Amino acid sequence: MTRHLVKAYLAILLIPVLIHSCKGQKNGATNNQTEQEDSDNLIELLVSDYYDGSIEEDYFVIKDSGALKKFYSKINKTRKPGIPLPDIDFSKNALLVYFPNVQESDKGSLRVKQVTEDTVYLKTKDPNKASSSTSGLRPFLVYRISEIDKKIIIDSD
């Protein structure tokens, strides 16, 4: 009988130790994920749509409301109703407008590749290899970017 009591006490003492060790492993994985999420939170996709103008693959940064209104007036010229302007605080964020060179069915996307002291490197993330679109419709993506004082460079595969 005492042998069973000793085993029961050992089991009761070991269970909290095992549970605590599992939590430690979980927190380690979470810290690595948090670093990746912080990097990915530098940019946030706000708008993904099509434009019927003739713009080649390009990108530019909008840092004030005047430039934002000018860009959206071009985009909304043939739309009824137009796409609403995003609500953005230009003292904290800027907008990155990206025109990928992909087919209509695949708009592509951007992700953060690397951040240095003065530059944010973004990488195109296309499930299919980019190819030129033959129609007049061109996809465009508008991202909110929090690194407003850094140079932005987009690398494509």
Residue frames as a rotation matrix with the C-alpha (Angstrom) as fourth column:
MET 1
0.565 0.825 0.000 0.00
0.825 -0.565 0.000 0.00
0.000 0.000 -1.000 0.00
THR 2
0.460 -0.464 -0.757 2.80
0.142 -0.803 0.578 2.44
-0.876 -0.374 -0.304 0.79
ARG 3
-0.593 -0.674 0.441 4.38
0.505 0.115 0.855 1.66
-0.627 0.730 0.272 -2.55
HIS 4
-0.072 0.680 0.729 1.20
0.963 -0.143 0.228 2.90
0.260 0.719 -0.645 -4.31
LEU 5
0.806 0.333 -0.490 1.16
0.501 -0.824 0.265 6.04
-0.315 -0.459 -0.831 -2.17
VAL 6
-0.078 -0.918 -0.389 4.76
0.194 -0.397 0.897 6.83
-0.978 -0.005 0.209 -3.10
LYS 7
-0.659 -0.117 0.743 3.95
0.733 0.125 0.669 6.42
-0.171 0.985 0.004 -6.81
ALA 8
0.388 0.881 0.270 0.88
0.898 -0.428 0.106 8.63
0.209 0.201 -0.957 -6.43
TYR 9
0.646 -0.218 -0.731 2.89
0.284 -0.821 0.495 11.37
-0.708 -0.528 -0.469 -4.68
LEU 10
-0.483 -0.874 0.057 5.60
0.320 -0.116 0.940 11.21
-0.815 0.473 0.336 -7.37
ALA 11
-0.366 0.436 0.822 2.98
0.920 0.037 0.390 11.47
0.139 0.899 -0.415 -10.08
ILE 12
0.714 0.671 -0.200 1.38
0.698 -0.703 0.135 14.46
-0.050 -0.236 -0.970 -8.35
LEU 13
0.346 -0.672 -0.655 4.78
0.126 -0.659 0.742 16.18
-0.930 -0.339 -0.144 -8.06
LEU 14
-0.614 -0.681 0.399 5.85
0.437 0.127 0.890 15.42
-0.657 0.721 0.220 -11.65
ILE 15
0.126 0.752 0.647 2.66
0.987 -0.032 -0.155 16.56
-0.096 0.658 -0.747 -13.40
PRO 16
0.866 0.194 -0.461 3.18
0.200 -0.979 -0.037 20.31
-0.459 -0.060 -0.887 -12.64
VAL 17
-0.092 -0.970 -0.226 6.83
-0.146 -0.212 0.966 20.04
-0.985 0.122 -0.122 -13.74
LEU 18
-0.549 -0.075 0.832 5.80
0.709 0.486 0.511 18.48
-0.443 0.871 -0.214 -17.05
ILE 19
0.525 0.810 0.262 3.08
0.844 -0.455 -0.284 21.07
-0.111 0.370 -0.922 -17.62
HIS 20
0.666 -0.335 -0.667 5.49
-0.053 -0.912 0.406 23.91
-0.744 -0.235 -0.625 -16.88
SER 21
-0.436 -0.886 0.156 8.11
0.086 0.132 0.988 22.54
-0.896 0.444 0.019 -19.29
CYS 22
-0.204 0.444 0.872 5.53
0.961 0.260 0.093 22.34
-0.185 0.858 -0.480 -22.08
LYS 23
0.828 0.514 -0.226 4.56
0.487 -0.858 -0.165 25.99
-0.278 0.027 -0.960 -21.52
GLY 24
0.207 -0.844 -0.494 8.23
-0.131 -0.525 0.841 26.99
-0.970 -0.109 -0.219 -21.77
GLN 25
-0.634 -0.415 0.652 8.54
0.527 0.384 0.758 25.35
-0.565 0.824 -0.025 -25.18
LYS 26
0.251 0.823 0.510 5.35
0.967 -0.191 -0.169 27.03
-0.042 0.535 -0.844 -26.35
ASN 27
0.791 0.024 -0.612 6.60
0.171 -0.968 0.183 30.48
-0.588 -0.250 -0.769 -25.28
GLY 28
-0.288 -0.955 -0.073 9.86
0.076 -0.099 0.992 29.97
-0.955 0.281 0.101 -27.16
ALA 29
-0.496 0.186 0.848 7.99
0.856 0.272 0.441 29.32
-0.148 0.944 -0.294 -30.40
THR 30
0.605 0.795 -0.040 5.75
0.786 -0.605 -0.125 32.32
-0.124 0.044 -0.991 -29.75
ASN 31
0.349 -0.545 -0.762 8.73
0.056 -0.800 0.597 34.66
-0.936 -0.251 -0.249 -29.39
ASN 32
-0.728 -0.615 0.302 10.06
0.303 0.106 0.947 33.63
-0.615 0.781 0.109 -32.82
GLN 33
-0.161 0.762 0.627 6.60
0.980 0.050 0.192 34.08
0.115 0.646 -0.755 -34.34
THR 34
0.646 0.419 -0.638 6.28
0.565 -0.824 0.030 37.51
-0.514 -0.380 -0.769 -32.68
GLU 35
-0.270 -0.813 -0.515 9.51
0.039 -0.544 0.838 38.73
-0.962 0.206 0.179 -34.31
GLN 36
-0.813 0.024 0.582 8.17
0.571 0.229 0.788 37.65
-0.114 0.973 -0.200 -37.74
GLU 37
0.210 0.972 0.104 4.78
0.976 -0.216 0.042 39.25
0.063 0.093 -0.994 -37.05
ASP 38
0.356 -0.154 -0.922 6.45
0.327 -0.903 0.277 42.54
-0.875 -0.400 -0.271 -35.99
SER 39
-0.735 -0.671 -0.101 8.33
0.080 -0.234 0.969 42.56
-0.673 0.704 0.225 -39.29
ASP 40
-0.639 0.559 0.528 5.15
0.744 0.273 0.610 41.80
0.197 0.783 -0.591 -41.22
ASN 41
0.326 0.807 -0.492 3.21
0.889 -0.438 -0.131 44.50
-0.322 -0.395 -0.861 -39.34
LEU 42
-0.567 -0.568 -0.597 5.37
0.279 -0.814 0.509 47.16
-0.775 0.122 0.620 -40.99
ILE 43
-0.873 0.342 -0.347 3.05
-0.468 -0.389 0.794 46.92
0.137 0.856 0.499 -44.00
GLU 44
-0.489 0.806 0.333 -0.69
0.211 0.480 -0.852 46.29
-0.846 -0.346 -0.405 -44.13
LEU 45
-0.876 0.239 0.419 -2.73
0.435 0.017 0.900 45.79
0.208 0.971 -0.119 -47.29
LEU 46
-0.625 0.671 -0.399 -5.59
-0.109 -0.581 -0.807 48.32
-0.773 -0.461 0.436 -47.41
VAL 47
0.449 0.759 -0.472 -6.85
-0.583 -0.151 -0.798 48.13
-0.677 0.634 0.374 -51.01
SER 48
-0.707 -0.561 0.430 -6.47
0.006 0.603 0.798 45.56
-0.707 0.567 -0.423 -53.76
ASP 49
0.454 0.891 -0.029 -8.24
0.077 -0.071 -0.995 46.30
-0.888 0.449 -0.101 -57.04
TYR 50
-0.107 -0.423 0.900 -7.78
0.939 0.256 0.232 46.96
-0.328 0.869 0.369 -60.77
TYR 51
0.051 0.002 -0.999 -7.01
-0.117 -0.993 -0.008 50.09
-0.992 0.118 -0.050 -62.75
ASP 52
0.622 0.276 0.733 -7.70
0.618 0.401 -0.676 50.52
-0.480 0.874 0.079 -66.44
GLY 53
0.790 -0.422 -0.445 -4.78
-0.523 -0.842 -0.131 52.85
-0.320 0.336 -0.886 -67.12
SER 54
0.791 -0.578 -0.203 -1.49
0.206 0.563 -0.800 52.06
0.576 0.591 0.564 -68.76
ILE 55
0.527 -0.641 0.558 0.90
-0.850 -0.406 0.337 51.93
0.011 -0.652 -0.758 -65.84
GLU 56
0.158 -0.581 -0.798 3.89
-0.233 0.764 -0.602 49.58
0.959 0.281 -0.015 -66.05
GLU 57
0.497 -0.061 -0.866 5.11
0.751 0.530 0.394 47.69
0.435 -0.846 0.309 -62.99
ASP 58
-0.362 -0.546 0.756 5.92
0.056 -0.822 -0.567 50.44
0.931 -0.162 0.328 -60.53
TYR 59
0.266 0.464 -0.845 5.46
0.931 0.101 0.349 51.67
0.248 -0.880 -0.405 -57.02
PHE 60
-0.394 -0.382 0.836 5.44
0.093 -0.921 -0.377 54.99
0.915 -0.071 0.398 -55.25
VAL 61
-0.519 0.129 -0.845 4.94
0.854 0.122 -0.506 56.33
0.038 -0.984 -0.174 -51.75
ILE 62
0.122 0.636 0.762 2.19
0.275 -0.760 0.589 58.76
0.954 0.137 -0.268 -50.77
LYS 63
-0.578 -0.470 -0.667 3.10
0.761 -0.014 -0.649 60.92
0.296 -0.883 0.366 -47.76
ASP 64
-0.902 0.322 -0.286 0.33
-0.122 -0.828 -0.547 63.53
-0.413 -0.459 0.787 -47.72
SER 65
-0.149 0.958 0.246 -3.41
0.364 0.285 -0.887 63.85
-0.919 -0.042 -0.391 -48.26
GLY 66
0.249 0.204 -0.947 -3.03
-0.671 -0.669 -0.320 65.95
-0.699 0.715 -0.029 -51.42
ALA 67
-0.638 -0.555 -0.534 -1.10
-0.770 0.467 0.435 63.21
0.008 0.689 -0.725 -53.22
LEU 68
-0.816 0.414 0.403 -3.61
0.222 0.869 -0.443 60.64
-0.534 -0.272 -0.801 -51.94
LYS 69
0.175 0.939 -0.296 -6.55
0.000 -0.301 -0.954 62.61
-0.985 0.167 -0.053 -53.38
LYS 70
0.016 -0.255 -0.967 -4.73
-0.925 -0.370 0.082 63.05
-0.379 0.893 -0.242 -56.70
PHE 71
-0.921 -0.383 -0.071 -4.04
-0.385 0.868 0.315 59.30
-0.059 0.317 -0.946 -57.01
TYR 72
-0.589 0.756 0.287 -7.61
0.433 0.595 -0.677 58.33
-0.682 -0.274 -0.678 -56.06
SER 73
0.181 0.651 -0.737 -9.05
-0.456 -0.609 -0.649 60.84
-0.871 0.454 0.186 -58.54
LYS 74
-0.440 -0.404 -0.802 -7.21
-0.898 0.216 0.384 58.95
0.018 0.889 -0.458 -61.32
ILE 75
-0.996 0.032 0.081 -8.34
0.020 0.990 -0.137 55.56
-0.084 -0.135 -0.987 -60.02
ASN 76
-0.410 0.911 -0.053 -11.94
0.464 0.158 -0.872 56.65
-0.785 -0.382 -0.487 -59.51
LYS 77
-0.714 0.083 -0.695 -12.27
-0.504 -0.749 0.429 58.51
-0.485 0.657 0.577 -62.83
THR 78
-0.553 0.486 -0.676 -14.19
-0.583 0.354 0.731 55.62
0.595 0.799 0.087 -64.43
ARG 79
-0.771 0.265 -0.579 -15.78
0.516 0.793 -0.324 54.15
0.374 -0.548 -0.748 -61.29
LYS 80
-0.419 0.712 0.563 -19.25
-0.712 -0.643 0.283 54.84
0.564 -0.282 0.776 -60.02
PRO 81
0.979 -0.141 0.149 -19.17
-0.202 -0.778 0.595 54.73
0.032 -0.612 -0.790 -57.05
GLY 82
0.292 -0.953 -0.080 -15.47
-0.477 -0.073 -0.876 55.24
0.829 0.294 -0.476 -56.55
ILE 83
0.143 -0.375 -0.916 -13.19
0.719 0.675 -0.164 53.52
0.680 -0.635 0.366 -54.09
PRO 84
0.961 0.243 0.136 -13.24
0.088 -0.730 0.678 55.46
0.264 -0.639 -0.722 -50.80
LEU 85
0.144 -0.938 0.314 -10.02
-0.427 -0.346 -0.836 57.08
0.893 -0.014 -0.451 -49.61
PRO 86
0.158 -0.145 -0.977 -8.37
0.727 0.686 0.016 55.22
0.668 -0.713 0.214 -46.73
ASP 87
0.916 0.118 0.383 -8.30
-0.179 -0.733 0.656 57.01
0.358 -0.670 -0.651 -43.39
ILE 88
0.370 -0.883 -0.288 -4.59
0.805 0.460 -0.375 57.46
0.464 -0.093 0.881 -42.68
ASP 89
0.917 -0.215 -0.337 -2.56
0.074 -0.737 0.672 59.52
-0.392 -0.641 -0.660 -40.21
PHE 90
0.755 -0.625 0.199 0.32
0.274 0.025 -0.961 60.75
0.596 0.780 0.190 -42.37
SER 91
0.417 -0.645 0.641 2.30
-0.844 -0.537 0.009 61.83
0.339 -0.544 -0.768 -39.30
LYS 92
0.136 -0.314 0.940 2.71
-0.674 0.666 0.320 58.14
-0.727 -0.676 -0.121 -38.37
ASN 93
0.045 -0.001 0.999 2.22
0.444 0.896 -0.019 56.24
-0.895 0.445 0.041 -41.64
ALA 94
-0.478 -0.103 -0.872 2.58
-0.726 -0.512 0.459 56.53
-0.494 0.853 0.170 -45.38
LEU 95
0.640 0.671 0.376 0.92
-0.257 0.647 -0.717 54.66
-0.724 0.362 0.587 -48.23
LEU 96
-0.639 -0.769 -0.004 2.80
-0.340 0.277 0.899 52.46
-0.690 0.576 -0.439 -50.65
VAL 97
0.574 0.783 -0.241 1.01
-0.551 0.152 -0.820 52.06
-0.605 0.604 0.519 -54.00
TYR 98
-0.539 -0.766 0.351 2.26
-0.337 0.578 0.743 49.03
-0.772 0.282 -0.570 -55.91
PHE 99
0.533 0.606 -0.591 1.41
-0.795 0.120 -0.594 48.08
-0.290 0.786 0.546 -59.51
PRO 100
-0.124 -0.614 0.779 2.60
-0.204 0.784 0.586 44.46
-0.971 -0.086 -0.223 -59.92
ASN 101
-0.288 -0.051 -0.956 3.30
-0.957 -0.022 0.290 43.07
-0.036 0.998 -0.043 -63.36
VAL 102
-0.868 0.084 0.489 1.05
-0.025 0.977 -0.212 40.02
-0.496 -0.196 -0.846 -63.07
GLN 103
-0.754 0.651 0.087 -2.01
0.317 0.245 0.916 38.59
0.575 0.718 -0.392 -64.75
GLU 104
-0.284 0.759 0.586 -5.45
-0.607 -0.615 0.503 39.83
0.742 -0.213 0.635 -63.80
SER 105
0.579 0.624 -0.524 -6.29
-0.063 0.675 0.735 36.65
0.813 -0.393 0.430 -61.90
ASP 106
0.412 -0.537 -0.736 -3.27
0.894 0.392 0.215 37.00
0.173 -0.747 0.642 -59.60
LYS 107
0.893 0.008 0.450 -2.62
-0.004 -1.000 0.025 40.37
0.450 -0.024 -0.893 -58.02
GLY 108
-0.068 -0.955 -0.289 0.40
0.484 0.221 -0.846 39.19
0.872 -0.197 0.448 -56.04
SER 109
0.949 0.312 -0.048 1.42
0.195 -0.460 0.866 40.76
0.249 -0.831 -0.497 -52.76
LEU 110
0.100 -0.928 0.359 4.36
-0.320 -0.371 -0.871 42.18
0.942 -0.028 -0.334 -50.85
ARG 111
0.891 0.065 -0.449 6.05
0.399 0.356 0.845 41.07
0.215 -0.932 0.291 -47.66
VAL 112
0.722 -0.665 0.188 8.92
-0.688 -0.663 0.294 42.43
-0.071 -0.342 -0.937 -45.62
LYS 113
0.686 -0.587 -0.428 12.23
0.216 0.727 -0.652 40.85
0.694 0.355 0.626 -46.55
GLN 114
-0.137 -0.791 -0.596 14.60
0.969 0.017 -0.245 42.90
0.204 -0.611 0.764 -44.39
VAL 115
0.902 0.324 0.284 14.67
0.248 -0.929 0.274 46.17
0.353 -0.177 -0.919 -42.46
THR 116
-0.156 -0.972 -0.175 17.91
0.902 -0.068 -0.427 48.08
0.404 -0.224 0.887 -42.02
GLU 117
-0.450 -0.113 -0.886 18.65
0.689 -0.676 -0.264 51.40
-0.569 -0.729 0.382 -40.36
ASP 118
-0.548 0.166 -0.820 17.64
-0.349 -0.936 0.044 53.42
-0.760 0.310 0.571 -43.42
THR 119
-0.603 0.283 -0.746 15.92
-0.746 0.131 0.652 50.99
0.282 0.950 0.132 -45.84
VAL 120
0.007 0.645 0.764 12.93
-0.483 0.671 -0.562 48.65
-0.875 -0.365 0.317 -45.90
TYR 121
-0.828 -0.287 -0.483 13.37
-0.561 0.422 0.712 45.80
0.000 0.860 -0.510 -48.39
LEU 122
0.152 0.924 0.352 10.12
-0.656 0.360 -0.663 44.27
-0.739 -0.130 0.661 -49.61
LYS 123
-0.911 -0.395 0.116 9.78
-0.207 0.682 0.701 41.12
-0.356 0.615 -0.704 -51.67
THR 124
-0.178 0.863 -0.473 7.04
-0.950 -0.026 0.311 40.24
0.256 0.504 0.825 -54.09
LYS 125
-0.726 0.074 0.684 5.11
-0.283 0.874 -0.395 37.19
-0.627 -0.480 -0.614 -53.02
ASP 126
-0.048 0.672 -0.739 3.46
-0.999 -0.038 0.030 35.68
-0.007 0.740 0.673 -56.08
PRO 127
0.248 0.185 0.951 2.07
-0.345 0.934 -0.091 32.13
-0.905 -0.305 0.295 -56.02
ASN 128
0.678 -0.058 0.733 2.53
0.664 0.474 -0.578 31.98
-0.314 0.879 0.360 -59.80
LYS 129
-0.442 -0.897 -0.014 5.44
0.769 -0.386 0.509 33.48
-0.462 0.214 0.861 -61.68
ALA 130
0.067 0.452 -0.890 4.74
-0.030 -0.890 -0.455 37.04
-0.997 0.057 -0.046 -62.78
SER 131
-0.566 -0.198 0.800 3.80
0.785 0.169 0.597 37.58
-0.253 0.966 0.060 -66.39
SER 132
-0.964 0.145 -0.221 2.52
-0.191 -0.960 0.204 40.51
-0.183 0.239 0.954 -68.35
SER 133
-0.167 0.976 0.139 -1.19
0.333 0.189 -0.924 41.07
-0.928 -0.108 -0.357 -68.58
THR 134
-0.778 -0.113 0.618 -2.61
0.625 -0.047 0.779 41.33
-0.059 0.992 0.107 -72.07
SER 135
0.268 0.928 0.258 -5.75
0.904 -0.335 0.266 43.26
0.333 0.162 -0.929 -71.18
GLY 136
-0.059 -0.226 0.972 -6.01
0.097 -0.971 -0.219 46.93
0.994 0.081 0.079 -70.25
LEU 137
0.862 0.418 0.286 -6.76
-0.241 -0.157 0.958 46.16
0.446 -0.895 -0.034 -66.61
ARG 138
-0.233 -0.962 -0.142 -3.79
-0.039 0.155 -0.987 46.42
0.972 -0.225 -0.073 -64.25
PRO 139
0.536 0.383 -0.752 -3.92
0.704 0.289 0.649 45.33
0.466 -0.878 -0.114 -60.62
PHE 140
-0.207 -0.628 0.750 -2.87
-0.234 -0.713 -0.661 47.76
0.950 -0.312 0.001 -57.92
LEU 141
0.290 0.188 -0.938 -2.33
0.810 0.475 0.345 47.33
0.510 -0.860 -0.014 -54.21
VAL 142
0.189 -0.187 0.964 -2.30
-0.350 -0.930 -0.112 50.06
0.918 -0.316 -0.241 -51.57
TYR 143
0.141 -0.258 -0.956 -0.37
0.777 0.627 -0.055 49.33
0.614 -0.735 0.289 -48.38
ARG 144
0.904 -0.035 0.426 -0.11
-0.303 -0.754 0.583 51.26
0.301 -0.656 -0.692 -45.15
ILE 145
0.257 -0.887 -0.383 3.55
0.609 0.456 -0.649 51.38
0.750 -0.066 0.658 -44.18
SER 146
0.926 0.170 -0.338 4.78
0.378 -0.425 0.822 52.51
-0.004 -0.889 -0.458 -40.78
GLU 147
0.023 -0.978 -0.206 8.43
0.747 -0.120 0.654 53.12
-0.665 -0.169 0.728 -41.70
ILE 148
0.841 0.513 0.172 7.81
0.493 -0.596 -0.634 56.53
-0.223 0.618 -0.754 -43.27
ASP 149
0.706 -0.615 -0.352 11.37
-0.553 -0.788 0.271 57.89
-0.444 0.003 -0.896 -43.06
LYS 150
-0.153 -0.785 0.601 13.09
-0.093 0.617 0.782 54.93
-0.984 0.064 -0.167 -44.68
LYS 151
-0.429 -0.080 -0.900 13.84
-0.896 -0.085 0.435 54.22
-0.111 0.993 -0.036 -48.33
ILE 152
0.340 0.610 0.716 11.69
-0.375 0.786 -0.492 51.42
-0.863 -0.101 0.496 -49.79
ILE 153
-0.514 -0.505 -0.694 13.07
-0.854 0.225 0.469 48.88
-0.080 0.833 -0.547 -52.26
ILE 154
0.542 0.732 0.414 10.98
-0.597 0.681 -0.424 46.11
-0.592 -0.017 0.806 -53.84
ASP 155
-0.676 -0.730 -0.095 12.80
-0.645 0.525 0.556 42.97
-0.356 0.437 -0.826 -55.00
SER 156
0.539 0.821 -0.189 10.98
-0.820 0.461 -0.339 40.64
-0.191 0.338 0.922 -57.37
ASP 157
0.224 -0.402 0.888 11.78
-0.101 0.896 0.432 36.98
-0.969 -0.187 0.160 -57.91
